[in-house]
Amino acid sequence: MSRTLGRIAFFGLGIGFVSLALAYTLGGRDSYRMFDHHDLFAWHGCGGEATGSGERRLTWNGGDTIDIAVPARVRFRGGEGNEILLRGAPDLIGHVELRGSRLFLDCRSGTRAVEITLPGRAFRRINLSGWAQLDMENLDQPELAINISGSGNLRGQGSVDRLTLHVSGSGDAKLGDLAVKQLAVKISGSGNVEAAPKDEADVKISGSGSVRLLTRPAHLRSHVSGSGRITQVAEATDTKK
């Protein structure tokens, strides 16, 4: 009897480790780090009904890096400001927390019912995890680094001299409306990127991801490991090196 119970306990422990590994893979490091602040067994659904409309403001610390781990529609428009504006059901936006540079939800939510407007300041680094959607407008800055971990979506408009983009997972980035001089892209997984670099492009793909270049940059460096593909629309040709 004791041997049978021991086997059951060992099997259950194995399932637990597999579940945590799967959550880390799908949601990125930030979903795993959620347990830094909340007990594993206390991390629960948001509760209540995601109905009604409310607003909540969070004071930003003035840093140039932000980590977003909220399943939300996130908007950024270049300008000024030192507040993060949350819109959505009061029962849901009350669960959004800001600790340092990290914006996260302290419960599980299966919808993008929260709308987040970021301060208009120039962020140098944006980390997007989970399945958030980030729309950026009126960008005008010398450099920007964006990390997408999970299945997030990114849209960009404006101008950035040097853009570094890392996609880990199945994220999607459409940056055809963003004027970029120097572009560095690294995809690990099945992510998709569309961009229009002018001067330089350094593209690395590991997995089945794809990069679609809408321009012919003066200098193009590429490396593909796996079934990934790089397409230059202007030439209607594929590159795989």
C-alpha positions as CSV (number, residue, x, y, z in Angstrom):
1,M,0.0,0.0,0.0
2,S,2.7,2.4,1.0
3,R,4.6,1.6,-2.2
4,T,1.5,2.4,-4.3
5,L,1.0,5.7,-2.5
6,G,4.6,6.6,-3.1
7,R,4.3,6.0,-6.8
8,I,1.2,8.2,-7.0
9,A,2.9,11.0,-5.1
10,F,6.0,10.8,-7.4
11,F,3.7,10.8,-10.5
12,G,1.9,13.8,-9.2
13,L,5.1,15.7,-8.6
14,G,6.3,15.0,-12.1
15,I,3.0,16.4,-13.5
16,G,3.6,19.5,-11.5
17,F,7.1,20.1,-12.8
18,V,5.9,19.5,-16.4
19,S,3.0,22.0,-15.9
20,L,5.4,24.7,-14.6
21,A,7.8,24.1,-17.5
22,L,4.9,24.5,-20.0
23,A,3.7,27.7,-18.4
24,Y,7.2,29.1,-18.6
25,T,7.5,28.2,-22.3
26,L,4.1,29.6,-23.3
27,G,4.0,32.7,-21.1
28,G,7.7,33.7,-20.9
29,R,9.8,34.4,-18.0
30,D,7.5,37.0,-16.5
31,S,4.6,34.5,-16.1
32,Y,7.1,32.3,-14.2
33,R,8.2,35.2,-12.1
34,M,4.7,35.8,-11.0
35,F,5.3,33.2,-8.3
36,D,8.0,35.5,-6.8
37,H,5.2,37.6,-5.4
38,H,2.4,35.2,-5.0
39,D,2.2,31.7,-3.5
40,L,1.8,29.0,-6.1
41,F,-1.5,27.7,-4.7
42,A,-2.9,31.3,-4.1
43,W,-2.5,32.4,-7.7
44,H,-6.2,32.3,-8.7
45,G,-8.7,33.6,-11.3
46,C,-9.5,37.3,-11.1
47,G,-13.0,36.6,-9.9
48,G,-16.1,38.7,-10.4
49,E,-17.5,39.7,-13.8
50,A,-15.4,41.6,-16.4
51,T,-18.2,44.1,-16.9
52,G,-18.6,47.8,-16.5
53,S,-16.1,50.5,-17.2
54,G,-13.6,52.2,-15.0
55,E,-10.3,54.0,-14.9
56,R,-7.3,53.8,-12.7
57,R,-4.0,55.7,-12.8
58,L,-0.6,54.4,-11.7
59,T,2.4,56.7,-11.3
60,W,5.4,55.7,-13.4
61,N,8.8,55.8,-11.8
62,G,10.5,57.6,-14.7
63,G,12.7,54.8,-15.9
64,D,13.3,54.0,-19.5
65,T,12.6,50.2,-19.3
66,I,9.2,48.6,-18.8
67,D,8.1,45.0,-18.4
68,I,4.5,44.3,-19.4
69,A,3.0,41.0,-18.3
70,V,-0.7,41.8,-18.6
71,P,-3.0,40.2,-21.2
72,A,-4.2,43.6,-22.4
73,R,-4.4,46.0,-25.3
74,V,-1.5,48.4,-24.7
75,R,-1.1,51.8,-26.4
76,F,1.9,54.0,-26.6
77,R,2.0,57.4,-28.3
78,G,5.2,59.4,-28.2
79,G,5.1,62.6,-26.2
80,E,5.2,63.2,-22.4
81,G,3.6,62.0,-19.2
82,N,4.4,60.1,-16.1
83,E,1.3,58.0,-15.6
84,I,0.0,54.7,-16.7
85,L,-3.7,54.8,-17.5
86,L,-5.8,51.6,-17.1
87,R,-9.3,51.3,-18.5
88,G,-11.7,48.3,-18.2
89,A,-13.9,46.5,-15.8
90,P,-13.3,47.8,-12.2
91,D,-13.0,44.2,-10.9
92,L,-10.2,43.5,-13.3
93,I,-8.1,46.7,-13.4
94,G,-7.9,46.5,-9.6
95,H,-5.7,43.4,-10.1
96,V,-3.1,45.2,-12.2
97,E,0.1,45.9,-10.1
98,L,3.1,48.0,-10.8
99,R,6.3,47.1,-9.0
100,G,9.4,48.9,-10.1
101,S,9.4,48.7,-13.9
102,R,7.2,45.6,-14.0
103,L,3.5,45.8,-14.8
104,F,1.6,42.6,-14.2
105,L,-1.7,41.0,-13.2
106,D,-1.9,39.3,-9.9
107,C,-4.5,36.8,-11.1
108,R,-5.4,34.7,-14.1
109,S,-7.4,36.3,-16.9
110,G,-8.4,34.8,-20.2
111,T,-9.3,38.0,-21.9
112,R,-7.7,41.3,-23.1
113,A,-10.4,43.3,-21.4
114,V,-7.9,45.7,-20.0
115,E,-6.7,48.7,-22.0
116,I,-3.4,50.3,-20.9
117,T,-2.0,53.6,-22.1
118,L,1.7,54.1,-21.3
119,P,3.4,57.3,-20.5
120,G,4.6,59.1,-23.7
121,R,8.2,59.2,-22.6
122,A,10.9,57.6,-24.7
123,F,11.4,54.0,-23.5
124,R,14.7,52.4,-24.4
125,R,13.6,48.9,-23.7
126,I,10.1,47.3,-23.7
127,N,9.6,43.7,-22.6
128,L,6.3,42.1,-23.6
129,S,5.3,38.7,-22.2
130,G,2.3,36.5,-22.5
131,W,-0.3,37.5,-25.1
132,A,-0.5,41.3,-24.8
133,Q,-1.0,43.5,-27.9
134,L,1.2,46.6,-28.1
135,D,0.4,49.5,-30.5
136,M,3.0,52.2,-30.7
137,E,2.4,55.5,-32.5
138,N,4.4,58.7,-33.1
139,L,7.7,57.1,-32.2
140,D,10.7,59.5,-32.6
141,Q,13.8,58.3,-30.8
142,P,17.4,57.2,-31.6
143,E,17.2,53.6,-30.3
144,L,14.7,51.1,-29.0
145,A,14.9,47.4,-27.9
146,I,11.8,45.3,-27.7
147,N,11.5,41.7,-26.4
148,I,8.4,39.7,-27.2
149,S,8.1,36.5,-25.1
150,G,5.0,34.3,-25.8
151,S,2.4,35.1,-28.3
152,G,2.2,38.9,-28.1
153,N,1.5,41.3,-31.0
154,L,3.3,44.5,-31.9
155,R,2.5,47.3,-34.2
156,G,4.7,50.4,-34.7
157,Q,4.5,53.7,-36.5
158,G,7.0,56.6,-36.4
159,S,10.8,56.7,-36.6
160,V,13.6,54.9,-34.7
161,D,17.3,55.0,-35.8
162,R,18.3,51.7,-34.3
163,L,15.8,49.0,-33.5
164,T,16.6,45.7,-31.8
165,L,13.8,43.1,-31.7
166,H,13.9,39.7,-30.1
167,V,10.9,37.4,-30.5
168,S,10.8,34.2,-28.4
169,G,7.7,32.1,-29.1
170,S,4.9,32.8,-31.6
171,G,4.8,36.6,-31.4
172,D,4.0,38.8,-34.4
173,A,5.4,42.2,-35.2
174,K,4.2,44.4,-38.0
175,L,6.6,47.4,-38.3
176,G,6.1,48.4,-42.0
177,D,5.0,51.9,-40.9
178,L,8.1,52.4,-38.7
179,A,11.0,54.1,-40.4
180,V,14.2,52.3,-39.2
181,K,17.8,52.9,-40.2
182,Q,19.4,49.9,-38.5
183,L,17.5,46.8,-37.6
184,A,18.6,43.7,-35.6
185,V,16.0,40.9,-35.4
186,K,16.4,37.6,-33.6
187,I,13.6,35.0,-33.7
188,S,13.5,31.9,-31.6
189,G,10.4,29.8,-32.4
190,S,7.6,30.5,-34.9
191,G,7.4,34.3,-34.6
192,N,6.8,36.6,-37.6
193,V,8.3,40.0,-38.2
194,E,7.6,42.6,-41.0
195,A,9.9,45.6,-41.1
196,A,11.3,48.2,-43.5
197,P,15.0,48.9,-42.6
198,K,16.8,51.5,-44.7
199,D,20.5,51.1,-44.1
200,E,21.3,47.8,-42.3
201,A,19.5,44.6,-41.3
202,D,20.9,41.8,-39.2
203,V,18.4,38.9,-39.1
204,K,18.8,35.6,-37.1
205,I,16.1,32.9,-37.1
206,S,16.2,29.7,-35.1
207,G,13.1,27.6,-35.7
208,S,10.2,28.2,-38.1
209,G,9.9,32.0,-37.8
210,S,9.8,34.4,-40.8
211,V,11.0,37.9,-41.5
212,R,9.5,40.0,-44.3
213,L,11.6,42.9,-45.4
214,L,9.7,45.6,-47.2
215,T,12.8,47.3,-48.4
216,R,16.3,46.5,-49.7
217,P,18.7,47.7,-47.0
218,A,22.2,48.6,-48.1
219,H,23.7,45.9,-45.9
220,L,21.9,42.6,-45.0
221,R,23.3,39.9,-42.8
222,S,21.2,36.8,-42.2
223,H,21.4,33.4,-40.6
224,V,18.6,30.8,-40.5
225,S,18.7,27.6,-38.5
226,G,15.6,25.4,-39.1
227,S,12.8,26.0,-41.5
228,G,12.6,29.8,-41.0
229,R,12.6,32.2,-44.0
230,I,13.6,35.7,-44.9
231,T,11.7,37.4,-47.7
232,Q,12.6,40.7,-49.4
233,V,9.4,42.0,-51.0
234,A,11.2,44.5,-53.2
235,E,13.1,41.7,-54.9
236,A,10.4,39.0,-54.6
237,T,13.1,36.6,-53.5
238,D,13.7,34.5,-50.5
239,T,17.0,34.4,-48.5
240,K,18.1,31.5,-46.5
241,K,21.8,31.4,-45.4
